Amino acid sequence: MFYIYCPYCGEHREEEEFHPKGQAHIERPKEPEACSDEEWGNYLFFRDNPRGVHHEMWVHAVGCRKFFNMTRHTVSYEILETYKMGEQPSITADSQNPPRETVPVSHPEGVRA
Amino acid sequence: MQRYSGFGLVKHALSHHENWQRQWRNPTPKKQYDVIIVGGGGHGLATAYYLAKEFGIKNVAVIEKGWLGGGNTARNTTIVRSNYLWDESAALYEHSMKLWEGLSQDLNYNVMFSQRGVLNVGHTLQDMRDIQRRVNANRLNGIDGEVLDAKGVQELVPIMDCSKNARYPVMGASWQPRAGVARHDAVAWGYARGADAHGVDILQQTEVTGFKIRDGQIYGVHTNRGDIEAKTVGCVAAGNSSVLAKMGGFKLPLESHPLQALVSEPIKPILDTVVMSNHVHGYISQSDKGDLVIGAGIDGYNGYGQRGSYPTVEHTLQAIVEMFPIFSRVRMNRQWGGIVDTCPDACPIMSKTPVKGLYFNCGWGTGGFKATPGSGHVFAASLAKGEMHPIAEPFSMFRFHSGALIDEHGAAGVAH
């Protein structure tokens, strides 16, 4: 369960109030007609999928209903920061060197299902 | 390989079952192989098995960073079906279904494939129209299927709430009698034993840390146990495929998400089929041990942590209790997560890559288990010939540039 700080409401709220909305900082090509098939396909379908620090959009769906950005670690799930749309992250994979990596949780009992 | 039989069981009983042969060896890596498979889950082991058995390529290594079948193979809800909408995916999953039907005999290993049927329940008029369309498409592709009304569903599953008073009343369902469940661990073990018997080296606790690429052609992999060379490398790494692709210097249109499942305490036999609902969004079956096996949708955020959030578990159980009020007081025993690599069109990727000799089999998302034999078979054929098998051809990673997507969101069963 995440406890998320909405940068617009200025409060921590529970995960259920929010929805994840995919990778942050994607720019729509300025001239879609001028794109090659490859450029357009990359824009539509190819996302960063890092094992580590990731920047993603969330929406405060049952709160202020605003979109904002979050920097989160995809292995430890630790939320490193949240920031408003249009702002740049202060924490990135490069600034987190060496990257924070927790021991992957294994559920050996799960294999008996 | 020591063959299993009833006679063998009696024979070994005389020595108190202490002299059974190990099912596979634990070899030291050789310097060079003809083919390397990265990922020792069901799909990877099946690929190695068919490479050795059907295509005569026995100098094969399966490299696994953990232990055999410790990832999604052991974490899924074991459902097997082939009622997909589009021709391309129907061909793939039906190919797999036909292999499932003879798998225990082929492997000489009981994978406990039980064709108890799968119901895909509809709760709205649109659900029913989609179900009719899908069943008709299935029949044209030679896949068994029937459309049932609410009465038919009630007859098959008496404990389900099919009354008009339900919040989302059951209006009917699609029914695939040949579908069912299989024992997932046995699938991995059976393929591993079969592959090993044909001379495949299964290297556990061996992690690929990089690819050896020269002039756009792969010639080996770096691992934590030294370099291993091969001119053909097939990556079958599910949730970690994007990480491997990055080592190869390209990107895949995948996002890794946690997918959770849970089982209840064991109860007496009560549910003899598989019930899935896209609308209230949950699916359930009962294992031979008696526990209810329950799953639903992915957690919406990217994650490699093999665990998800509690709200997702809560929504899953809400859906189950909505359909089966009788289960409202059953206690859940265990809950876990796996990392699924979802693709934008809910179809897998079986493809060549920008690196010559490097192939990827990934993007199975939430529905990979059912495809294990078929995926392994056509991927093995592709690796053996250097050309993608006709069934695998439409699933190229380059379809996201050409636009020839195969939109299976409707039949995938789980919302991505």
Interface residues (C-beta under 8 A of the other chain):
Chain A: M1 F2 E15 E16 H19 P20 G22 D37 E38 G41 N42 L44 F45 F46 R47 N49 P50 R51 H54 E56 R72 T74 V75 S76 Y77 P104 V105 S106 H107 E109 G110 V111 A113
Chain B: G69 G70 A74 R75 T77 T78 H184 D185 N240 S242 V243 K251 L252 P253 L254 E255 S256 A261 V263 S287 D291 V293 G300 Y301 N302 G303 Y304 G305 Q306 R307 S309 Y310 P311 R334 W336 G337 P344 F400 H401 S402 G403
